[in-house]
Every structure is written in structure tokens, then in C-alpha cells.
Amino acid sequence: VTVIDSTGAGDSFCAGLIVARRRGASWEHAGLFANACGAAAVGVHGAGAHLPGRGAVARAVDAFPAAIGGARRPLTV
């Protein structure tokens, strides 16, 4: 992941964790999804309207498949 600005990364991580857990994901799956949310957030300047949406999170997952077991695992919630 190329870091441009870490503003909002923690907020994105927390939001991803909460969303995933509220939608029934396991703690492991929720943690992976939250990491993808945080990773997607550091690729843009600033926070607010620049925080990642589902597409940006999906691209973050694609960027580090080895970190999730070497194969693509569905991280949609």
C-alpha cells in the first residue's frame, strides 16, 4: 500500500470493524475487512469525503491477497 496521508486510517479501520461485525462477520473476517478499510484510507489526501467506499476497499484487498492466506477471500460485508 502506498501511503499518501494517514488521516482517517484509524477511523476507517474502526468503521470497517463495526460494519463487518454488525453484518455477522467473524472476528477474523471483520479484522481483515477493517485492515482493508484502513489500507484504502491511506491512499488519498485527507478524510471526510475522501474516506474509502466499497470499491476502494475491494481494490485494497486485491493489493494484498498474500496477507489474507495467499488466495483471494471474499471480504464483502
Disulfide bonds with the S-S distance in Angstrom:
none
